[in-house]
Amino acid sequence: MSEGESKNTHFGYKTVEAEKKADLVADVFHSVAAKYDIMNDVMSFGVHRFWKRHTIEVAAARPGMKVLDLAGGTGDLTAKFSHLVGDTGQVVLADINDSMLKVGRTKLRDKGIVSNVSYVQANAEALPFPDNHFDIITIAFGLRNVTDKDAALRSMQRVLKPGGKLLVLEFSKPQHEIMRKVYDLYSFKVLPKMGALITQDADSYEYLAESIRMHPDQETLKQMMIDAGLEQVDYTNMTDGVVALHRGYKF
């Protein structure tokens, strides 16, 4: 690439300058933040709660641990981790989007969760935390929106403690043809209409459907985590691979 030439990336199916993607993604989440939880329930028929509950179980957080809930949005995982790590532990809810962070902070404080949770606006590609700091890092439905996923995975690996665990919960690739066809029909025909009805924003949900299709498949993401320095990387498909939970360790 010659000097001064812009590097391009994907924003859904569109090709955009890499430096502009973060702002475009931010606009999406500013738009949907207030109705984000409602849309999660509606568009997944509540199944997102099972996916997140399984992630919490695999994380196996214990009292005293430090947990980073990255791209944590409205704080579903943070709320669970807060109870598990207790008063001697710490949970950081981090998100690049201040609108999502504000919704999460308000929701958790309304639930009385205040003592062991802090909030940080942060870019996953350059996390503002010391090396070897967290016992557990989760990123749920956030990695596909990151411009440089490889840089983000390296950043997460850096701030994990030796023996620490990274969990990536993300939409992935259905394993069977019938499910793929049903999923495509739902994603591109039904989901934007739901977005228009509930959030008055069909475009953002068109982007979200496209971003899922552009995200690396299960094996590709597994290799990306290995390349970032994580070990014993594996994954579990849920709902036929509509969603996958990837797990890796730092040793």
VOMIMI-833897 format. One record per residue (C-alpha): y, z, x; residue in one letter. Coordinates in steps of 0.001 Angstrom, whole numbers, always signed. Last residue first. Example, Ala and Ser with C-alpha at 12.3 -4.5 7.8 and 13.67 -1.06 7.14 Angstrom:
<nodes>
      yy      zz      xx rest
   -1060   +7140  +13670    S
   -4500   +7800  +12300    A
</nodes>
This chain:
<nodes>
      yy      zz      xx rest
  -19667  +29660     -91    F
  -17697  +28179   -2969    K
  -19627  +27527   -6152    Y
  -19834  +24738   -8716    G
  -20366  +24458  -12459    R
  -19785  +21486  -14752    H
  -19779  +22007  -18531    L
  -20166  +18754  -20418    A
  -18757  +17654  -23781    V
  -19707  +14666  -25907    V
  -22832  +14927  -23776    G
  -25325  +15145  -26636    D
  -23392  +17994  -28301    T
  -23412  +19911  -25014    M
  -24437  +18575  -21625    N
  -24927  +21104  -18849    T
  -23738  +20481  -15309    Y
  -24664  +21185  -11711    D
  -22911  +21789   -8414    V
  -24766  +23964   -5906    Q
  -21765  +23644   -3592    E
  -18049  +22961   -3870    L
  -16182  +21315    -993    G
  -14000  +18810   -2860    A
  -16612  +16088   -2225    D
  -19136  +18203   -4129    I
  -16730  +18472   -7055    M
  -16145  +14706   -7010    M
  -19925  +14154   -6938    Q
  -20378  +16204  -10116    K
  -17469  +14372  -11711    L
  -19200  +11039  -11086    T
  -22518  +12342  -12412    E
  -21031  +13561  -15691    Q
  -18752  +10619  -16421    D
  -15237  +10329  -15018    P
  -12396  +10459  -17575    H
  -11064   +7121  -18869    M
  -12835   +7429  -22233    R
  -11467  +10950  -22758    I
   -7958   +9774  -21899    S
   -8209   +7104  -24616    E
   -8996   +9672  -27310    A
   -6182  +11930  -26099    L
   -3755   +9002  -26021    Y
   -4582   +8080  -29623    E
   -4068  +11743  -30416    Y
    -582  +11682  -28964    S
    +258   +8484  -30853    D
    -737   +9898  -34261    A
   +1990  +12547  -34239    D
   +3007  +14070  -37570    Q
   +1105  +17178  -36400    T
   -1362  +17627  -39276    I
   -1397  +14249  -41026    L
    -567  +12050  -38059    A
   -3034  +13868  -35844    G
   -5743  +13556  -38476    M
   -5007   +9822  -38692    K
   -5238   +9587  -34887    P
   -8677  +11298  -35017    L
  -10242   +9119  -37723    V
  -10146   +5550  -36370    K
  -10210   +5784  -32560    F
  -12127   +8992  -31948    S
  -14366   +8909  -35044    Y
  -15481   +5328  -34552    L
  -16017   +5885  -30839    D
  -18037   +9059  -31485    Y
  -20242   +7361  -34070    V
  -20955   +4518  -31653    K
  -21601   +6830  -28705    R
  -23851   +9064  -30844    M
  -25962   +6072  -31827    I
  -26200   +4925  -28209    E
  -27430   +8240  -26823    H
  -26117  +10244  -23863    Q
  -22560  +10887  -24976    P
  -20091  +10642  -22041    K
  -17704  +13483  -21181    S
  -15157  +15787  -22752    F
  -14425  +18629  -20387    E
  -15364  +22145  -19384    L
  -14987  +22553  -15619    V
  -16290  +25880  -14310    L
  -15514  +26969  -10753    L
  -17367  +29970   -9275    K
  -16561  +32310   -6414    G
  -19007  +33325   -3688    G
  -16279  +32846   -1105    P
  -13084  +33426   -3095    K
  -11629  +30479   -4969    L
   -8058  +29465   -4093    V
   -9094  +26571   -1849    R
  -11751  +25219   -4210    Q
   -9168  +24983   -6985    M
   -6800  +23036   -4741    S
   -9601  +20705   -3683    R
  -10432  +20084   -7350    L
   -6773  +19364   -8114    A
   -6438  +16956   -5194    A
   -9515  +15051   -6402    D
   -8172  +14962   -9961    K
   -4906  +13316   -8956    D
   -3005  +12677  -12214    T
   -4408  +15605  -14193    V
   -4938  +14957  -17918    N
   -8723  +14617  -17595    R
   -8842  +18008  -15874    L
   -7452  +19907  -18852    G
  -10140  +20212  -21499    F
  -11173  +23610  -20143    A
  -10363  +24537  -16548    I
  -12063  +27742  -15494    T
  -11707  +29550  -12190    I
  -13746  +32632  -11297    I
  -13636  +35148   -8443    D
  -10067  +34222   -7547    F
   -8057  +34679   -4327    H
   -9716  +32896   -1405    N
   -6526  +31112    -334    D
   -3291  +32365   -1866    P
   -1906  +31065   -5164    F
    +694  +28456   -6108    P
   -1838  +25763   -7099    L
    -973  +22310   -5801    A
   -2912  +19669   -7789    E
   -3383  +22014  -10743    A
    +394  +22089  -11318    N
   +1542  +25561  -12302    A
   +3487  +27468  -14927    Q
   +2163  +30985  -14465    V
   +1388  +33647  -17051    Y
     -45  +37101  -16370    S
   -2806  +38980  -18170    V
   -4073  +42509  -17411    N
   -1899  +44723  -19637    S
    -733  +42405  -22393    V
   -3396  +41511  -24931    I
   -2150  +43135  -28154    G
   -3276  +40252  -30363    K
    +355  +39260  -30959    D
    +729  +39329  -27179    R
   -2088  +36813  -26893    L
    -603  +34404  -29429    K
   +2928  +34627  -28032    T
   +1766  +34015  -24459    R
    -412  +31080  -25494    G
   +2358  +29399  -27505    V
   +4758  +29865  -24603    K
   +2248  +28427  -22130    L
   +1671  +25382  -24332    M
   +5398  +24690  -24442    S
   +5720  +25340  -20689    D
   +3223  +22636  -19776    N
   +1702  +22847  -16301    I
    -609  +25619  -17461    D
   -1789  +28866  -15924    A
   -3212  +31930  -17678    L
   -3919  +34394  -14891    V
   -6490  +37079  -15651    V
   -6691  +40328  -13697    Q
   -9272  +43064  -13392    G
   -9099  +46853  -13165    T
   -7956  +47195  -16778    D
  -10884  +45196  -18089    G
  -12516  +42075  -16637    V
  -14419  +41288  -19860    L
  -11640  +42028  -22353    H
   -9106  +39843  -20549    S
  -11735  +37135  -20053    F
  -12099  +36676  -23804    K
   -8352  +36398  -24407    A
   -7943  +34105  -21398    T
  -10571  +31720  -22770    L
   -8653  +31112  -26007    D
   -5258  +31202  -24271    G
   -3055  +28647  -25985    T
   -3002  +26320  -23026    G
   -5381  +27451  -20308    G
   -4735  +24454  -18096    A
   -6239  +26823  -15541    L
   -7750  +30117  -16684    D
   -7779  +31871  -13306    L
   -9929  +34995  -13143    V
   -9750  +38018  -10864    K
  -12690  +40398  -11289    M
  -12443  +44143  -11795    G
  -14884  +44372  -14701    P
  -17321  +41458  -14817    R
  -17021  +37758  -15664    A
  -20307  +35966  -16358    A
  -18734  +32487  -16188    A
  -21848  +31046  -17874    V
  -21279  +33227  -20951    E
  -17576  +32378  -21116    I
  -18383  +28658  -20896    T
  -20933  +29023  -23701    H
  -18260  +30642  -25867    R
  -15900  +27773  -25072    K
  -18351  +25107  -26201    W
  -19255  +27163  -29298    F
  -15569  +27551  -30232    R
  -15012  +23820  -29692    H
  -17555  +23297  -32512    V
  -14966  +24246  -35145    G
  -15166  +20876  -36891    F
  -14084  +19380  -33544    S
  -11002  +17607  -34971    M
  -10147  +20355  -37429    V
  -10608  +23388  -35213    D
   -8837  +21847  -32243    N
   -6098  +20512  -34531    M
   -5333  +24003  -35834    I
   -5177  +25392  -32305    D
   -2798  +22661  -31105    Y
    -390  +22822  -34072    K
   +2591  +24288  -32179    A
   +1637  +22594  -28917    A
   +1300  +19035  -30286    V
   +4602  +17451  -29250    S
   +5149  +19437  -26066    H
   +1558  +18515  -25240    F
   +2092  +14778  -25485    V
   +5479  +14905  -23741    D
   +3886  +16774  -20834    A
   +1292  +14019  -20480    V
   +4098  +11475  -20101    L
   +5923  +13699  -17620    D
   +2787  +14187  -15524    A
   +2081  +10446  -15601    K
   +5418   +9349  -14146    K
   +4628   +9865  -10456    E
   +1414   +7901  -10859    A
   +3244   +4798  -12070    E
   +1621   +3683  -15300    V
   -1413   +1663  -16381    T
   -2169   +2097  -20081    K
   -5626   +2858  -21453    Y
   -4970   +6592  -21572    G
   -2302   +7145  -18980    F
   -4068   +5597  -16010    H
   -2805   +5528  -12445    T
    -464   +3466  -10268    N
    +884   +4061   -6769    K
   +4434   +2801   -6328    S
   +5336    +542   -3403    E
   +8111   +1920   -1190    G
   +6202   +1292   +2017    E
   +3296   -1049   +1498    S
      +0      +0      +0    M
</nodes>
